[in-house]
Amino acid sequence: MTTRCQGALNPRRVEMTAPLDGILGQSAVLQELLDELALLAETQLPVLLLGETGVGKELFARRLHRLSQRGNKPLVQVNCAALPEALAESELFGHVKGAFSGATHDRAGRFDAANGGTLFLDEVGELPLSIQAKLLRTLENGEIQRLGADRPLHVDVRIIAATNRHLPDRVRDGLFRADLYHRLSVYPLPIPALRERGEDVLLLARHFAELNRERLGLHDLQLSPAAQQALLEYAWPGNVRELEHVISRAALKQLSRGEPRSSVIRLEPHALGLDTAAVAVERAMPASSIEAFQPLAVAVDECQRWNIRHALEHCAGNWASAARLLGVDASNLHKLARRLKLK
């Protein structure tokens, strides 16, 4: 598709063709990442995509697969966080008839489906320990054993894994196998957060504005200069996914206020609904004054309080979702919140 990039001060339309994999951006950090992906695509190495929630790890996995020699073979995605432990083995490796109550026929698993292609293990840090051991064996010898089967089957699968967690911490806490971590992280590849990508924020915002213009049947949908500045100053804890939701919500808000679809609808900062408190605090602090400093422990606590509050607001008070957004266990988040007197 093509997107009409436009700003309120300059309505001149510039055609921008969205790539097949949906990755948009012109920042140096993104271009370096795409170059690295192209080189990785020439290899068969397992790749571990690292990054915060919402950075688009799935899109980068799809690009890596598409550019590889396996690009015309299946890419099978597994959301490891959504796999019930009781069914995880059958889902990944398959089962034979009679393996358990209700197994009325042989069933292939995700590894079978990805044979010859790529298996994308999203949120791999959430895999149950019992399944981690079986996954490790498959990575070591290229064989799977269906639940209830007598003999293993050979599979030819490239593994791309992704996580928003710090896996060494999971290893330390006994929640992730160290040997599996080293197998998966042969080539760890960090995906930059949106706040590290400079004016890619505006490029993406205009793209999402155009998508909403088409979806809502609007004549024109623009971002005012003030709105663009607000987007650049915001920290984007939810990254590209959050930006998409912000633009969609703002477009609907403006339309609900009675603006005709045939008019030029201009999004202003108040319609974006961004939490600008952190920006205001940062601007209010003296740049080079000794009074601006405070004990490091106090500064860390304040930063943690702000991030927890913001994550909870973003997740409508859902502690489990906030924990995932912050990359910590929910139980540890509750403990930290109590220590910080947030509970």
C-alpha positions in Angstrom: 0.0 0.0 0.0 1.1 3.6 -0.2 0.9 6.2 2.6 0.4 9.9 2.1 3.0 11.5 4.4 1.8 14.9 5.4 2.0 17.6 8.1 -0.2 20.4 9.0 2.3 23.0 7.8 3.0 21.3 4.6 0.1 19.4 3.0 2.2 18.4 0.0 1.7 14.6 -0.3 4.7 12.3 -0.6 4.1 8.8 -1.7 5.7 6.2 0.6 5.4 2.5 -0.3 5.1 0.3 2.8 7.4 -2.8 2.5 5.9 -6.3 2.5 6.9 -7.0 6.0 5.5 -3.7 7.4 8.7 -2.3 8.8 8.8 1.4 8.3 11.6 3.8 9.2 14.6 5.7 8.0 16.6 6.1 11.2 20.3 5.0 11.2 19.7 2.5 14.0 16.9 0.8 12.0 18.9 0.7 8.8 21.8 -0.9 10.6 19.4 -3.6 12.0 18.0 -4.3 8.6 21.5 -4.7 7.2 22.3 -7.1 10.0 19.1 -9.1 9.3 20.1 -9.4 5.6 23.4 -10.9 6.6 21.8 -13.3 9.1 19.4 -14.4 6.5 22.3 -16.0 4.6 23.0 -18.3 7.5 21.2 -21.0 9.3 22.0 -19.8 12.8 19.4 -19.7 15.5 18.5 -16.0 16.3 17.2 -14.6 19.5 15.3 -11.3 19.0 15.4 -9.1 22.1 13.3 -6.1 22.7 10.6 -4.4 24.7 6.9 -5.1 24.2 5.5 -3.6 21.1 8.7 -3.1 19.1 7.5 -5.4 16.3 9.7 -8.5 16.9 7.3 -10.6 14.8 7.8 -8.3 11.8 11.6 -8.7 12.1 11.2 -12.5 12.3 9.1 -12.5 9.2 11.6 -10.4 7.3 14.5 -12.7 8.4 12.5 -15.7 7.2 11.5 -14.0 3.9 15.1 -13.1 3.0 16.5 -16.5 3.8 16.8 -19.6 1.6 13.8 -20.9 3.4 11.7 -17.9 2.3 9.4 -20.1 0.1 8.9 -22.6 2.9 6.5 -22.3 5.9 7.0 -19.8 8.7 5.2 -21.2 11.7 4.6 -18.9 14.7 4.1 -20.2 18.3 3.1 -17.9 21.1 4.8 -19.7 24.0 3.0 -17.6 26.6 -0.4 -18.9 25.4 0.6 -22.6 25.5 -1.1 -24.4 28.4 1.6 -26.6 30.0 -0.7 -29.7 29.7 -0.9 -29.2 25.9 2.4 -27.6 25.1 4.2 -30.9 24.3 1.5 -32.0 21.9 1.2 -28.6 20.3 4.9 -28.4 19.6 5.9 -32.0 18.9 2.5 -33.7 18.0 1.1 -36.9 19.3 0.0 -40.3 18.1 -3.4 -42.0 18.4 -4.0 -43.2 22.0 -1.3 -41.1 23.5 -3.8 -39.7 26.0 -7.5 -39.6 26.6 -9.1 -37.9 23.6 -6.2 -38.6 21.2 -8.3 -40.3 18.6 -5.9 -39.9 15.7 -2.3 -39.0 15.0 -1.7 -35.2 15.0 1.4 -33.3 13.7 2.8 -30.6 15.8 4.3 -27.2 15.0 7.7 -28.6 14.3 6.2 -30.8 11.6 4.3 -27.9 10.1 7.6 -25.9 10.0 9.7 -28.7 8.5 11.9 -27.2 5.8 11.1 -23.7 7.0 11.3 -21.6 10.1 9.7 -21.9 13.6 9.2 -18.6 15.4 9.0 -19.1 19.1 7.5 -15.8 20.4 7.8 -15.1 24.1 10.1 -18.0 24.5 10.9 -17.1 28.1 7.5 -18.3 29.1 8.0 -21.9 28.0 7.4 -24.4 30.9 10.6 -26.0 32.1 9.4 -29.5 31.1 9.1 -28.4 27.5 12.4 -26.6 27.6 14.2 -29.9 28.0 12.5 -31.4 25.0 13.1 -28.3 22.9 16.8 -28.5 23.8 17.0 -32.1 22.6 15.5 -31.1 19.3 17.9 -28.2 18.8 20.8 -30.6 19.6 19.9 -33.5 17.3 17.3 -32.2 14.9 14.8 -34.8 16.0 11.3 -34.7 17.6 9.4 -37.4 19.3 5.6 -37.2 19.1 3.8 -37.8 22.4 3.2 -41.5 22.7 5.5 -42.4 19.7 8.2 -45.1 19.9 10.5 -43.5 17.3 11.8 -40.0 16.8 11.3 -38.1 13.5 13.9 -35.9 11.8 13.0 -32.3 11.2 14.8 -29.5 9.3 13.8 -26.3 11.0 15.5 -23.0 11.7 14.6 -21.5 15.0 13.9 -17.8 15.6 13.0 -17.0 19.2 11.9 -13.7 20.7 11.5 -12.4 24.2 10.9 -9.1 26.1 12.5 -10.6 29.2 16.1 -10.6 30.4 16.7 -14.3 30.1 19.8 -14.4 32.2 17.6 -13.3 35.1 15.2 -16.2 34.3 18.2 -18.5 34.3 19.4 -17.2 37.6 15.9 -17.6 39.1 15.7 -21.2 37.9 12.9 -20.5 35.4 14.9 -21.0 32.2 17.5 -23.6 31.4 21.0 -22.2 31.0 21.9 -24.8 28.2 18.7 -23.9 26.2 19.5 -20.1 26.6 23.0 -20.6 25.2 21.5 -22.7 22.3 18.9 -20.1 21.4 21.2 -17.1 21.8 23.8 -18.1 19.3 23.1 -14.7 17.7 21.2 -12.3 20.0 19.7 -9.4 18.0 18.3 -6.4 20.0 15.4 -4.5 18.4 15.6 -0.8 19.2 12.8 0.8 21.2 10.7 3.4 19.4 12.2 6.2 21.5 15.6 5.3 20.1 14.5 5.7 16.5 14.2 9.5 16.3 11.9 10.8 13.6 10.7 7.3 12.7 8.0 8.1 15.2 6.5 10.7 12.8 6.9 8.5 9.8 5.0 5.7 11.6 2.4 8.1 13.0 1.6 9.5 9.5 1.4 5.9 8.3 -1.1 5.0 11.0 -3.0 8.3 10.4 -3.4 7.3 6.7 -4.6 3.8 7.6 -7.3 5.4 9.9 -8.2 8.0 7.2 -8.9 5.1 4.8 -10.7 3.0 7.4 -12.9 5.8 8.6 -13.6 7.2 5.2 -12.1 10.6 6.0 -11.1 13.2 3.4 -7.9 14.1 5.2 -6.3 13.4 8.6 -3.2 15.3 9.7 -1.0 15.8 12.7 -0.6 19.4 13.8 3.0 20.7 14.5 2.3 20.6 18.2 1.1 17.0 18.0 4.2 16.0 16.1 6.3 17.6 18.8 4.4 15.8 21.5 4.9 12.5 19.7 8.7 13.1 19.5 8.9 14.0 23.2 7.0 11.0 24.5 8.9 8.0 25.8 6.7 5.3 24.2 6.8 2.5 26.8 4.5 0.4 24.6 6.6 1.3 21.4 5.1 1.0 17.9 2.0 -0.9 19.1 1.2 1.9 21.5 1.7 4.5 18.8 -0.7 2.7 16.5 -3.4 2.7 19.3 -2.8 6.3 20.2 -3.4 7.5 16.6 -6.4 5.2 16.1 -7.9 6.5 19.4 -7.2 10.1 18.5 -8.8 9.8 15.1 -12.0 8.3 16.6 -12.1 11.0 19.3 -11.9 13.8 16.8 -14.6 12.2 14.6 -16.9 11.7 17.7 -16.8 15.4 18.3 -18.8 16.0 15.2 -16.2 17.0 12.7 -17.5 16.2 9.2 -15.6 13.4 7.3 -15.3 15.7 4.3 -13.2 18.2 6.3 -9.4 18.3 7.0 -9.2 16.7 10.5 -6.2 17.9 12.4 -5.0 15.9 15.4 -3.9 18.2 18.3 -1.9 17.1 21.4 -4.9 16.9 23.7 -6.5 14.3 21.3 -3.5 12.0 21.6 -4.0 11.6 25.4 -0.3 11.2 26.1 1.1 11.3 29.6 3.3 14.4 29.4 4.1 14.6 33.1 7.5 13.0 32.7 8.4 15.5 30.0 7.3 18.4 32.2 9.4 17.1 35.1 12.4 16.7 32.9 12.1 20.2 31.6 11.7 21.7 35.1 15.0 20.1 36.3 18.1 22.4 36.2 20.5 21.2 33.6 23.8 21.8 35.4 23.1 22.5 39.1 24.5 20.6 42.1 21.1 21.0 43.7 19.6 18.9 40.9 21.3 15.8 42.1 20.0 13.4 44.7 21.1 10.1 46.2 21.2 7.5 43.5 19.0 5.1 45.5 16.3 7.8 45.8 16.5 8.5 42.0 16.2 4.8 41.2 13.1 4.5 43.4 11.5 7.5 41.9 12.1 6.2 38.4 10.7 2.8 39.3 7.6 4.4 40.9 7.0 6.4 37.7 7.4 3.4 35.4 5.1 1.2 37.5 2.4 3.8 37.7 2.6 4.5 34.0 2.5 0.8 33.1 -0.5 0.3 35.3 -2.3 3.3 33.6 -1.4 1.9 30.2 -2.7 -1.6 31.2 -5.9 -0.2 32.9 -4.8 -1.4 36.3 -4.0 -5.0 35.3 -0.9 -6.0 37.3 -0.1 -9.1 35.2 -0.2 -7.1 31.9 1.9 -4.3 33.6 4.4 -6.9 34.7 4.8 -8.2 31.1 5.2 -4.6 29.8 7.9 -4.0 32.4 9.6 -7.3 31.7 9.3 -8.6 35.3 7.4 -11.4 37.1 4.1 -10.3 38.5 5.0 -11.6 42.0 8.2 -9.5 41.9 6.3 -6.5 40.7 3.9 -6.7 43.6 6.8 -7.0 46.0 8.5 -4.0 44.5 5.3 -2.0 44.6 4.9 -2.7 48.3 8.5 -1.7 48.9 8.0 1.5 47.0 4.7 2.1 49.0 2.6 1.9 45.9 0.3 -0.7 47.5 
